[in-house]
Amino acid sequence: MKKDILRHELIGSHARVIDAKNKVLIGIDGKIVDETRNMISIENNGITKRLIKNQVMIELKRNGFLYHINGSYLVNRPEDRIKKTRTVVK
């Protein structure tokens, strides 16, 4: 599963912003609660932050693995992204 994380559902995973064009966003962490074509919503302590995918790099914890994902690879409707096969994760 390490290489094909982009083919899986991200909602419910824990994520943290590790780099962003807007440096104020770095450090936002929480559970992914929603995903659209261009946005990802992260909730922490009842506060939801909506982030533009192609402007952030996130660290994702899932099934004991830690992933660093460039948000630009996530830009697509989630249902379409899941169908594609890409191995672009470190």
JOLINDA-V12533 format. One record per backbone hydrogen bond with DSSP energy under -1.0 kcal/mol. NH is the residue of the N-H (numbers start at 1). CO is the residue of the C=O. If there is no record, write none. Layout:
nh->NH co->CO
nh->NH co->CO
This chain:
nh->7 co->4
nh->8 co->5
nh->12 co->32
nh->13 co->10
nh->14 co->61
nh->15 co->30
nh->16 co->59
nh->17 co->28
nh->18 co->57
nh->19 co->57
nh->21 co->55
nh->25 co->22
nh->27 co->17
nh->28 co->25
nh->30 co->15
nh->31 co->43
nh->32 co->13
nh->33 co->41
nh->34 co->41
nh->36 co->39
nh->40 co->51
nh->41 co->34
nh->42 co->49
nh->43 co->31
nh->44 co->47
nh->47 co->44
nh->49 co->42
nh->51 co->40
nh->53 co->38
nh->55 co->52
nh->56 co->53
nh->57 co->19
nh->58 co->69
nh->59 co->16
nh->60 co->67
nh->61 co->14
nh->62 co->65
nh->65 co->62
nh->67 co->60
nh->69 co->58
nh->71 co->56
nh->73 co->70
nh->74 co->71
nh->76 co->37
nh->80 co->77
nh->81 co->77
nh->82 co->78
